[in-house]
Amino acid sequence: MNVLIIKNIAKEGPGTIEVYLKERGTAYDILDMYDCSVEIPDVRNYSHLVVMGGPMAVYEIDEHPYLSMEVAIIRAFIKSKKPVLGICLGAQMIAYGVGADIYPGPKPEVGWDRVKITPEGMEDPLLSHISVENEAVAEVFQWHGDTFDLPKNSVRLASSATYQNQAFRYRDNVYGLQFHIEVTPDMIREWFADEQGDFVDAMFKQSDSIYPEYHRRAIRFYEQYFSLQ
């Protein structure tokens, strides 16, 4: 196995995904797409793709030319029938890459919140592992303001009251998560280091409390994802 991880900004990921791969001795490369000097790799050298998040919008692709290259990489992996996982912006990039529209959501979702796992999600070999005590809900970390239409040939796996498409599976081995499964308390503190107030303080405390179980559920998800062919 050899995993390609795409980063859109320096501080977004890979988080616990990288920890998981390191602990198991799995080969991986990180492609910093925001670095204009990077060379685009040959996708034939990789078994899995992971696309991380970022503050830019897919519909701002003209302002961030490297996003076009990123879409091409995603499409190449999908065409080769290799597993693809997108997180936050990464999920939106996958949706865009297979023909869905991306646009601003009704309001930002920020912090810890619960999403409802659909019946299809509870039967899914990956999403079912993030549920809370086998209930059809998952407590997840959100930080996004855009959303997307469910792509054709996709199954909705999770939703919230504000964002209908919180997780989806495209065909059999392509997954998009609107939420951040990869976060740690330290990452959250780094992301919100310049913010102050009761909401931020409460979010930091909640992160410390939730993280041990959140990490266990993330590991179960990774085990299933990286076993996909």
C-alpha positions in Angstrom: 0.0 0.0 0.0 1.2 3.5 -0.8 -1.1 6.5 0.1 -1.1 10.0 -1.5 -2.3 12.7 0.9 -3.1 16.1 -0.6 -2.9 19.2 1.6 -4.4 22.6 0.6 -2.9 24.7 3.4 -0.1 23.9 5.8 -2.1 23.5 9.0 -5.0 21.4 7.7 -4.2 17.8 8.3 -3.3 15.0 8.0 -3.8 14.8 11.8 -4.7 11.3 13.0 -4.6 9.9 9.5 -0.8 10.4 9.4 -0.5 9.0 12.9 -2.5 5.9 11.8 -0.3 5.3 8.7 3.0 5.8 10.7 2.0 3.4 13.4 1.3 0.7 10.9 4.4 1.3 8.8 2.3 2.2 5.7 4.1 4.2 3.0 2.6 7.6 2.2 3.5 10.9 0.5 2.2 14.3 1.3 1.6 16.6 -1.6 1.5 20.3 -0.6 -0.7 21.6 -3.4 -0.4 25.2 -2.2 3.4 25.0 -3.0 3.6 26.0 -6.7 6.9 24.2 -7.1 5.5 20.7 -6.4 5.6 18.1 -9.0 2.4 16.3 -9.8 2.9 12.6 -9.0 2.1 9.6 -11.1 -1.1 8.2 -9.6 -0.1 4.7 -10.7 2.4 4.7 -7.9 -0.4 5.0 -5.2 -3.1 2.7 -3.9 -5.2 5.3 -2.0 -5.9 9.1 -2.1 -6.8 11.3 0.8 -7.7 15.0 0.2 -7.6 17.3 3.1 -9.5 20.6 3.8 -8.8 24.3 3.4 -10.5 27.7 3.7 -10.7 28.3 -0.1 -13.9 27.5 -2.0 -14.2 25.2 -5.0 -16.1 27.9 -6.9 -13.0 30.1 -6.4 -11.0 27.7 -8.6 -9.8 30.6 -10.8 -8.2 32.2 -7.8 -6.5 29.0 -6.8 -5.2 27.4 -10.1 -3.8 24.4 -8.3 -7.3 23.3 -7.5 -7.7 22.4 -11.2 -4.7 20.1 -10.9 -6.2 18.6 -7.7 -9.5 17.9 -9.5 -7.5 16.1 -12.2 -5.7 13.9 -9.6 -9.1 13.0 -8.0 -10.6 12.1 -11.3 -7.5 10.0 -12.2 -7.9 8.0 -9.0 -11.6 7.5 -9.6 -11.0 6.5 -13.2 -8.5 4.0 -12.0 -11.1 2.7 -9.5 -8.8 3.4 -6.5 -10.2 4.4 -3.1 -10.5 8.2 -2.5 -11.3 10.0 0.8 -12.1 13.7 1.0 -12.4 15.7 4.1 -14.3 19.1 4.2 -12.9 20.9 1.1 -11.7 17.5 0.0 -15.3 16.2 0.0 -16.4 19.2 -1.9 -13.6 18.7 -4.5 -14.7 15.1 -5.0 -18.3 16.2 -5.5 -17.2 18.8 -8.0 -14.9 16.3 -9.7 -17.8 14.0 -10.4 -20.2 16.7 -11.6 -22.0 18.2 -8.5 -22.5 21.9 -7.8 -20.7 23.5 -4.9 -22.1 26.7 -3.2 -22.3 28.6 0.1 -24.4 27.0 2.8 -27.0 28.8 4.8 -24.6 29.5 7.7 -21.3 28.2 8.9 -21.0 25.1 11.0 -18.2 25.4 13.5 -17.3 23.3 16.5 -18.6 20.0 17.9 -22.0 18.9 16.8 -24.0 15.8 16.1 -24.9 14.5 12.6 -27.6 12.0 11.8 -26.4 8.9 10.1 -28.8 7.7 7.4 -30.0 4.1 7.2 -27.6 3.6 4.3 -24.9 5.1 6.5 -25.6 2.6 9.3 -25.2 -0.2 6.8 -22.0 1.3 5.3 -18.8 -0.6 6.2 -17.0 2.7 7.0 -19.6 5.2 8.3 -21.2 2.7 10.6 -18.0 2.7 12.7 -18.3 6.4 13.6 -21.7 6.1 15.2 -22.1 6.8 18.9 -22.8 3.5 20.8 -24.4 2.1 17.6 -27.0 4.8 17.5 -27.7 6.6 14.2 -25.8 9.7 15.3 -22.2 10.7 15.3 -20.5 13.5 17.3 -18.1 15.3 14.9 -16.0 18.4 14.5 -17.3 20.9 11.9 -15.6 23.9 10.3 -17.1 24.8 7.0 -19.4 27.2 5.2 -19.9 25.6 1.8 -22.0 22.7 0.7 -22.8 20.7 -2.4 -25.4 18.7 -4.2 -25.3 15.0 -3.8 -23.4 13.7 -6.8 -25.1 11.2 -9.2 -24.3 7.6 -8.4 -23.8 8.5 -4.8 -25.4 7.5 -1.5 -26.0 10.0 1.3 -24.5 8.6 4.5 -25.0 11.4 7.0 -26.8 14.8 7.3 -27.6 17.6 9.7 -30.4 20.1 10.0 -28.4 22.8 8.3 -26.3 20.7 5.8 -28.1 17.8 4.2 -24.9 16.3 2.7 -22.5 15.6 5.6 -21.1 12.4 4.2 -21.5 10.5 1.0 -20.2 7.4 -0.8 -19.7 7.7 -4.6 -19.9 4.2 -6.2 -18.2 1.7 -4.0 -14.9 3.2 -2.7 -15.0 7.0 -2.9 -16.0 8.8 0.3 -16.6 12.5 1.2 -16.9 13.8 4.7 -17.9 17.3 5.3 -16.6 17.1 8.9 -13.1 16.7 10.3 -12.5 13.1 11.4 -8.8 13.7 11.6 -8.7 16.4 14.3 -6.9 16.4 17.6 -7.3 18.8 20.5 -4.0 20.4 19.6 -5.1 20.9 16.0 -8.3 22.6 17.1 -6.3 24.9 19.4 -4.0 25.8 16.6 -6.9 26.6 14.2 -8.6 28.9 16.7 -5.5 30.3 18.4 -6.5 33.8 17.4 -10.0 33.5 18.7 -11.3 34.2 22.2 -14.5 34.0 24.1 -16.8 31.6 26.0 -17.6 29.6 22.8 -13.9 28.9 22.1 -13.1 28.0 25.7 -16.0 25.6 25.8 -15.0 24.1 22.4 -11.4 23.5 23.8 -12.8 21.8 26.9 -15.2 19.7 24.9 -12.4 18.6 22.6 -10.4 17.3 25.5 -13.4 15.4 26.7 -14.6 14.0 23.4 -11.2 13.2 21.8 -10.4 9.8 23.3 -13.6 8.2 22.0 -13.5 10.3 18.8 -10.0 9.0 18.1 -11.1 5.4 18.6 -14.0 5.8 16.1 -11.7 7.5 13.6 -9.2 4.6 13.8 -12.1 2.1 13.1 -13.0 4.2 10.1 -9.4 4.3 8.8 -9.0 0.6 9.2 -11.9 0.1 6.9 -10.9 2.8 4.4 -7.4 1.6 4.0 -8.5 -2.0 3.5 -10.5 -1.0 0.4 -9.1 -2.1 -2.9 
